[in-house]
Amino acid sequence: MLKIARAASGALARTLDIFEIFGAVRRPLSLSEIARTIGAPASSCHMLLRTLLDCGYLYSFGRRKLYYPTRRLYDVACSITAHDALIEELRPALIALRDRSGETVILGKRQGDAVLYLEVLESPNTVRYTARVGEYKPLHSSAIGKALLGALSPAELDAWFGSHALPRITAHTLTSTVQLKSNLQQGEKRGYFITRGENVADVMAVAKSFALDREMFGIAIAGPLHRMEPALARHAELLRGMVNRLMRRRTR
């Protein structure tokens, strides 16, 4: 946890970490517990909590003075997401793809050197691939990441390989430049990209990239390997059809 604290510094990062902590533990916390978890001095943490209390994002109670978030953050977040024009435009197609495939459908885009999940519609099956909006995934081991790498020009891709390591995420991650380049070439020929347990063990995903307003995005269908493998051709066709329909609507 606490990716935010590693990626940034200062009061903003610590404030975001506070909400991450409550999301993880799901119970009221004391000042000392919060300060210890985010690695901040109690005095600095107290100032942050005081600000959040004054703004209505937290409330406190009890003799131990425990803290917990109010609904204000939720209400603000709902207001923001309800007016996300891109997600609202794509959501009907994403829902249809989830319902027809029966598997989890993910929308993502490249953010820096990772894939950022913008929307996740989970499969209705009890055993399914689960993920959260806002998660970051490696480019080299995720299906959407491969699709986005595959959309780069040869010169851009060579430059990327020249400046990036390929860390092992699972036992099946492609950590060799030669292997990954070959895998990307195969995906480009097929018109879609695949991961088999490379990012999450026993999970398979198929993904395709597309451009909207000069920005590259990727859509993936992901699920347990034992269900995805025999249905790969069907999932790939569903994915291809969805992207083609989306592009046709956009050009009208």
N, C-alpha and C positions, 0 to 999 in steps of 0.2 A: 504494500500500500504506500501511499504518500509519494506517488510519482511526481506530483506537483512540487513538493519540497525539493526534490532532486533537480527538477528542471528549471526552477526559478528561485528567487529569494525575496525576503522582505515581508512586509505585513500582508500584502495581497496573497502571496503563496500560503502563508500561515492561516489566513482566514479561510481560504478554500480547503486547506487540510482539515480544519476544524469540522467543516461539513462532511468531508470524506470520512472522518472518524465516526461521526454520528450515523452515517449511512452504513458503516461496517458493523458497529457494536449494537446499534438499535436500542440504546438505553440511556438514561440520564447519566451525566458524568460530572465529576467535581473539577475544580480548577486544577488541582494537582495532577489528576489523571490526564486531562487535556494537555497540560504543559509538558508532561513527561512523554506523551505519545508523539507530539509534534516536535519535540526537542527544543522547546523554547523556554526562556526564563519565565518563572511564574509572574513576575511583574509585567513583562511584555504581553504575556497571554491574558492577564487580567485586563489590560487596556483594550485588547481586541474584543474580549467578551463584553466589556462595558459598552463598547461601540455597538456591538450586535444587539445587546439588550436595548439600548437607547433607540435603535432603528427598528425594533420590533421583530428581529429575526430569531432571537432567543428569549426564553423566559427562565427564571430561577425560582427555586422553591426548597423548602426543608431546612432543618437546622444545619445540615452539612453544606447547604447552598449548592445544590445540584443544578445543572444546566441542561436544557433540551431545546431543539429548534421549534419554532411556531410554524403555522401553515403559510407564513408570508413567503418564504422562499419557494414553496410549492406553487402558490398562486402566481408569483412573478414568472416562474418557469413555464407554467401552463399558458400564460398570456403570451410569452415569447414564442413557444412552439406552435401555438394556434395561428400565428401569423408568419410562419416560415414558408415563404412562397414556393421555394424549390421543393421542399418535402411535401407540401400540400399538392403540388402539381404531379409529383411522382407516386404519391401514396396509393391511389386507386390501382395503378399498374402493379405496384409492389405487392399489394394485398392479393390481387388476382394471381400473381405468380406464386405467392405462398400457398394459396388455396389449391391451385392446380398441381403444384409439385408435392405438397404435403410436407415440405421441409422448410427450414429457417431461411429467410431471405434477408440479405444485408445490402445496404447502400453505403458506399464509402468513397473517399477521395484522398489523394495524397496530401499530406500536411507535413512539410519538412521531409524527413527521411522515413516516414512511416505512413501507414494507412489509418485514417481516422474514420471510425464508424459513425455515420450520420443518421442512419435509421436501421432498426433491427425488428423484423417481424418473425417471431418464433413459431416453429412448427407446433401444431396441436398435439403431436404425439408425445406420450409420456417420456420416452427416450428420444432426446433431441439435442441439437447443438444450441447452446445458450450463449449469449453475448450481450453486452450493454452498449447503448449509444454513448459515444464519447471515449470508447476504448481505442487504444492505438495498437496496431499489429505490424510486424516487420514486413517490409516490401518483399523480401526474398522467399519468405516461407508461407505467405498467405495467398489465397487464390486471387483476391482483388489486387494485392500488391503485384503479383505476376502479370495480371492483365494490364496494370498501369505501366509496369516496366516494358511490357511488350508493345505499348503504344509509343515508346520513345524512338527517336531516329537512331540509326546505327551509331552515329557519332556520340549522341547523348548517352546511349546505353554503355558504350565503351568507357566514356568518362565516368559514369556511375560506378561501373565495375572497378575502375582504376582507383577510386577513392573510398570504397566501402568494403568492409569485411563481411563475411557471411556466417554469422554465429550459429551454432547448433541449437535449435529450439527443442526438437525431439530427435529420437533416433533416426528418423526418416528425412530430416531436413537436408536439402541439397546445399552443401557447404563448399563445393568446388565450383569455380567460375566456369569451367568447361561444361560440367553437368548442368548448371543452371542455364547457361546460354543455349545449350541444346534443348533443354526443356522449354524455354521461351520460344525457340524457333518452331518446335512441334506445336505449341499452342497457337502461334501465329498462323501456321498452315491450317490447323483445325478451325480456327475462328473463335476459340475459347480456351481458357487456361484451367488447369487442374492442380489441386494439392491432395495428396493421399497421406494423411497423418503427419504432414511436415510442420504444421503449426500447432495442432492439437492431436494427440495420439488417438487413433481410431476414428478420426473425423475426416471426411472427404468433402471437397467443395469444388464447384465449377463456377467460373466467373468470366465476365465479358466487360470490356471498357467501352465508353461512349463519350462523346463531347457535347456539352451544353454551354452555349455562350462562351466558347473558347476555353472552357475548363474541362478537364478530364475527370470522369467519375467511373466507378466500377460497381457492378451488381453481381452478387454471388448467391448461389443456392448451396446450402451446407447442411450436412446431416451425418448420422452414423455411417461408417464405411460399409457395413454389411447391407444397408438399405440403398445407399447412393450408388455403389458400384454396378449392380445389375440394372439400375434405372438411369445410368449416365447419359445414354443417347437421348432419352426422352427429356431429361432435365436440360441438356444442352440445346435441344430444339425449342423448348419453352423459353429459355433465356434468349436465344437468338430472335425468336419471334417477338418477344416483348421489346427488345431494343430496337428492332426494325420498325415496329409500330410507333414507338416513341419518336424515332427520327422522322418518320413520315408525317406525323402530326406537327412536329416542329417546323417542317419546311413548307407547310401549307400557308 
